[in-house]
């Protein structure tokens, strides 16, 4: 009975989210309504709710999560300071004469922007506004142009410093400690956000390389989809001025984390200050612009933390209805043991990506299944990277992929929505290929963290 009610709770949340209700209030409100009904019916222990204040206080005082507003601030500043515009202009001049060169420019600039901002919506909108009209004028197929922009924008999910990895790292760390305590390990090891950052470097670069190889292969096999543009005059000094500052900023932020000189939170503070300094030197950060940046940062941060609070309420009530034990029995009884359980979880996350956003999946699903898989012996860094790339597909999968919505909002009305959907399909296949490669060779995610943190 209790296990069944937990599944009804999960289903009710999914339905309400699909209907468009706010995520944070849906999670908390639905959970509290089910808890109240359970208390009245005598099937829910009200003492579970006594742990709620300490959970909420722990969320708000979590030092790791302080990195979220700082990375958001860094990303918003860079997005508003015309960094992408200058990079794209110079890259397109450098590669424009090559067939598929414009698409390669979008991939490279999108990769740098993803590493600089970590905000998928900002990257997709910025690249859509800047590059889509250029690609249309160059005669690019609408599907190729829109698919490249959407897929490149989602790189902010996996290329560090990624806000998604910060949130996922905090949840994976808590799940790992919970899993070890369940196995009577009273001095549990920890996995940090920095470990996920390091582990994401090779898979992230692999994704970029496969994107580029796909574009080059498509340009060779179907040249009519990507006409070669006329080679334009190229200013090397302009490229250096546009490329070096963001690369230097990324190097300082990631380098300090990789070298162990700073925590992700400290590095985020350095990154935010560095982004403000770069924007100020370019005279792009007056008081009016600064006010816009701070307001945008506040809105995004408030949204994330409200969802965190809602997710804490949901997970507590879900556990009170016996949902965790139900999921544990289900996964433990799967044919194939750890392999079968992990495969089912990855499939569920992929399918939920069709209807739910990555934040909802991160805060609702991962805390439920994470401790169970980690208790079965799954490596936490590998699991975190696998989930991150899987969640990346939630931005691309029709019909509710948010990257598709972002681009649709800024794209020309002459571009059919169906073309956007068709364009992202090859990139979804590439992401699934990277997941398969990670499954076959977990060292792609675990080797670098082991070398840097022996």
Secondary structure, 3 states (H helix, E strand, C coil): CHHHHHHHHHHHHHHHHHCCCCHHHHHHHHHHHHHHHHHHHCCCCHHHHHHHHHHHHHHHCCCCCHHHHHHHHHHHHHHHCCHHHHHHHHHHHHHCCCCCHHHHHHHHHHHHHHHHHCCHHHHHHHHHHHHHHHHHHCCCCHHHHHHHHHHHHHHHHCCCCCHHHHHHHHHHHHHHHHHHHHCCCCCCCCCCHHHHHHHHHHHHHHHHHHHHHHHHHHHHHCHHHCCCCCCCCCCHHHHHHHHHHHHHHHHHHHHHHHCCCCCHHHHHHHHHHHHHHHHHHCCCCCHHHHHHHHHHHHHHHHHHHHHHHHHHHHHHHHHHCCHHHHHHHHHHCCCCHHHHHHHHHHHHHHHHCCCCCHHHHHHHHHHHHHHHHHHCCCCHHHHHHHHHHHHHHHHCCCCCCHHHHHHHHHCCCCCCHHHHHHHHHHHHHHHHHHHHHHHHCCHHHHHHHHHHCC
